[in-house]
Amino acid sequence: MSYTNPLRERLAAGGVLRGAWMWSPSVVIAEAAAGAGFDYVGVDLQHGAVDYVDAVPMFAAIQAQGAAPIARLVKNEWTSIGKILDAGALGIVVPMVNTAAEAAAVVAATRYPPRGGRSFGPVRGQVAIGSREPADLEQVFIAVMVETKTGLDNVDAIAATEGVDAVYVGPVDLALALGVPGDYESHEPVHVEAVARIRQACTAAGKIAGIHCSDGAMAGRRLTQGFRMTTVINDVALMRSAGAAELARAVAAPKAAE
């Protein structure tokens, strides 16, 4: 094996991961986000307006700026996982993982026989990592999402699944599943306790706890709590917040003399 995934390398050195999230199918915005210094930029094929043909050039632009491209899949499905890895994603985030068996299926989809069921065809993946050796191509950063009541009930077994690098909290879906308002950072006790439980399960299993955040302040709080992977901001939220702030400055400026 001659390749080490940069996300795994950073975590092995004791670091944390701070990322940006892309809902927009834009190479330019993806490149700009990566150039801002984030450790990873996530391309969202589940909820974003991004499709496969958009994601491939976005991965290249992100990696060229020194960040790691990762992708959130639409669902836990082995052909989709293999295809996005063949396109050059260095990590995957898989939604709605409810059991250890489902987590194991994610891992198997990233591994070649005899360790898994991935089909060999690393069209761009081999270019992205500089190798076509199966052992190198398997160095995928794997995050599985716990965001349902069933997933929460099984979180210890999910976190302990061999090959899983991180358990990633989907806080809004988790809140809805627990019967409370869908906030990124709910203060409802049941949600606070659930998020803490997921983090503790990761610690016990020696895995990384990750979570989606709405802004940098929230990401900082989550890092302080012990999360080591935080998505800091998404492109749509950034455009809205920054745009609103700049518009407010323009409105508040003294009127020019006539």
C-alpha positions in Angstrom: 0.0 0.0 0.0 1.5 3.3 -1.1 -1.4 5.8 -0.5 -2.9 7.2 2.7 -6.2 9.0 2.7 -5.5 12.6 3.9 -8.6 12.5 6.1 -7.4 9.4 7.9 -3.9 10.8 8.1 -5.1 14.0 9.7 -7.2 12.2 12.3 -4.4 9.7 13.1 -2.1 12.7 13.9 -4.7 13.8 16.5 -6.3 16.5 14.3 -10.0 17.3 13.6 -11.9 17.7 10.4 -13.7 20.9 9.5 -15.6 20.9 6.3 -17.9 22.8 3.9 -21.0 21.4 2.2 -22.2 21.8 -1.4 -25.8 21.7 -2.3 -25.2 23.6 -5.6 -23.9 21.9 -8.8 -21.1 24.4 -9.3 -17.4 23.7 -9.9 -16.6 27.4 -9.2 -18.3 27.5 -5.8 -16.8 24.1 -4.9 -13.3 25.3 -5.9 -13.7 28.5 -3.9 -14.9 26.6 -0.8 -12.0 24.2 -1.0 -9.6 27.1 -1.4 -10.9 28.7 1.9 -8.9 26.1 3.8 -11.5 23.4 4.8 -10.2 19.9 5.3 -13.0 18.5 3.2 -15.8 19.6 1.0 -18.9 17.4 0.9 -20.9 17.1 -2.3 -24.5 16.3 -1.5 -26.2 13.9 -3.9 -29.0 13.2 -1.4 -30.5 16.6 -0.7 -28.6 18.9 -3.0 -29.2 19.8 -6.6 -26.0 17.9 -7.6 -26.0 14.8 -9.8 -23.2 12.5 -10.8 -22.2 14.4 -13.9 -21.9 17.6 -11.7 -20.0 15.8 -8.9 -17.1 14.5 -11.1 -15.6 17.9 -12.0 -16.4 19.2 -8.5 -14.3 16.5 -7.0 -11.4 17.5 -9.3 -11.7 21.2 -8.4 -11.9 20.5 -4.6 -8.9 18.3 -4.6 -6.9 20.8 -6.7 -7.3 23.3 -4.0 -6.0 21.0 -1.3 -9.2 19.8 0.3 -10.6 16.2 0.3 -13.7 15.6 -1.8 -16.3 13.5 -0.1 -19.9 12.7 -1.2 -23.1 12.0 0.6 -24.9 9.2 -1.3 -28.6 9.1 -2.0 -28.9 5.8 -0.1 -27.0 2.8 1.1 -26.6 1.0 -2.3 -23.4 -0.8 -3.4 -23.4 0.2 -7.1 -23.8 3.9 -6.2 -21.0 3.7 -3.6 -18.6 2.1 -6.1 -19.4 4.5 -8.8 -18.9 7.6 -6.7 -15.6 6.2 -5.5 -14.5 5.4 -9.1 -15.2 9.1 -9.8 -12.7 10.2 -7.3 -14.5 10.8 -4.0 -12.0 10.2 -1.1 -14.8 9.7 1.4 -18.4 8.9 1.6 -21.3 9.8 4.0 -24.1 7.3 3.8 -27.5 8.3 5.2 -30.1 6.4 7.3 -27.9 3.6 8.5 -30.0 1.8 11.1 -28.1 -1.4 12.0 -24.6 -2.9 12.2 -25.5 -5.1 9.2 -26.3 -2.0 7.2 -23.0 -0.4 8.3 -21.1 -3.5 7.3 -22.8 -3.4 3.9 -21.4 0.1 3.4 -17.9 -1.1 4.2 -18.2 -4.1 1.9 -19.3 -1.8 -1.0 -15.9 0.0 -0.7 -13.8 -3.2 -0.6 -12.8 -5.5 -3.5 -13.1 -9.3 -3.3 -12.4 -11.2 -1.2 -13.1 -8.5 1.5 -16.1 -7.0 -0.2 -18.2 -6.8 -3.4 -16.8 -3.7 -5.1 -16.4 -4.0 -8.9 -13.0 -2.9 -10.2 -13.1 0.1 -12.5 -11.4 3.1 -10.9 -11.8 5.4 -13.9 -10.9 8.7 -12.2 -10.3 7.3 -8.7 -6.9 6.0 -9.8 -6.0 9.5 -11.0 -7.2 11.1 -7.8 -5.0 9.0 -5.6 -2.2 8.2 -8.0 -2.6 4.4 -7.8 -4.8 1.6 -9.1 -3.8 -0.9 -6.5 -6.9 -2.3 -4.8 -5.3 -1.8 -1.3 -4.9 1.9 -2.1 -8.3 2.4 -3.7 -9.9 0.9 -0.6 -8.5 3.7 1.6 -11.9 5.3 1.7 -13.0 7.5 4.6 -16.4 6.0 5.6 -18.9 7.9 7.6 -22.3 6.3 8.3 -25.2 8.5 9.4 -27.3 7.8 12.6 -30.4 9.9 12.3 -33.3 7.6 13.2 -34.7 6.1 16.4 -33.6 2.7 15.2 -30.2 3.9 14.4 -29.9 5.4 17.8 -31.0 2.2 19.5 -28.3 0.4 17.6 -25.6 3.0 17.7 -23.1 1.0 19.8 -23.1 -1.9 17.3 -23.0 0.5 14.4 -20.0 2.4 15.8 -18.2 -0.9 16.5 -18.5 -2.1 12.9 -15.1 -2.9 11.4 -14.2 -0.5 8.6 -16.4 2.3 9.7 -14.3 5.4 10.4 -17.0 7.8 11.7 -20.6 8.0 12.8 -22.0 11.2 11.5 -25.1 12.7 13.2 -27.9 14.1 11.0 -29.2 16.4 13.8 -32.4 17.6 12.1 -33.6 14.1 11.0 -32.7 12.8 14.4 -34.7 15.5 16.1 -37.8 14.8 13.9 -37.4 11.1 14.7 -37.4 11.8 18.4 -40.6 14.0 18.1 -39.0 17.4 18.7 -38.6 20.4 16.3 -36.1 19.8 13.6 -33.2 22.0 14.7 -29.5 21.6 14.0 -28.8 22.2 17.7 -31.9 21.4 19.6 -31.9 22.1 23.4 -34.7 19.5 24.0 -33.3 17.1 26.6 -34.1 14.0 24.5 -32.1 15.4 21.5 -29.2 16.6 23.7 -29.0 13.1 25.3 -29.2 11.4 21.9 -26.4 13.4 20.4 -24.3 12.7 23.5 -25.0 9.0 23.3 -23.8 8.8 19.7 -20.6 10.7 20.6 -20.0 8.4 23.5 -20.6 5.3 21.4 -17.9 6.5 19.0 -15.5 7.1 21.8 -16.1 3.6 23.2 -15.5 2.1 19.8 -12.5 4.2 19.0 -14.3 5.9 16.1 -14.8 9.5 15.0 -17.9 11.4 15.9 -19.1 13.7 13.2 -22.0 16.1 12.9 -23.7 18.6 10.6 -23.7 22.2 11.8 -25.3 25.4 10.6 -22.4 27.8 11.2 -18.9 28.2 12.6 -20.0 29.0 16.1 -22.0 25.8 16.3 -19.1 23.8 14.8 -16.8 25.2 17.5 -19.2 24.1 20.2 -19.4 20.6 18.8 -15.7 20.3 18.6 -15.5 21.4 22.3 -18.0 18.6 23.1 -15.7 16.0 21.6 -16.8 15.8 18.0 -13.8 15.5 15.6 -15.6 15.9 12.3 -17.8 19.0 11.8 -19.4 20.3 8.6 -19.2 24.0 9.4 -21.4 25.6 6.7 -23.2 24.8 3.5 -23.1 26.9 0.3 -26.7 28.0 0.4 -26.7 29.0 4.0 -23.5 30.9 3.5 -24.9 32.8 0.5 -28.0 33.7 2.4 -26.3 34.8 5.6 -23.4 36.7 3.9 -25.8 38.2 1.3 -28.2 39.4 4.0 -25.3 40.9 6.0 -24.0 42.8 3.1 -27.4 44.0 2.1 -28.0 45.2 5.6 -24.8 47.2 5.4 -25.8 48.8 2.1 -29.3 49.7 3.5 -27.7 51.2 6.6 -25.2 53.3 4.8 -25.7 57.1 4.8 -27.5 58.3 1.7 -25.2 60.0 -0.9 -25.6 63.7 -1.1 -27.8 64.8 -4.0 
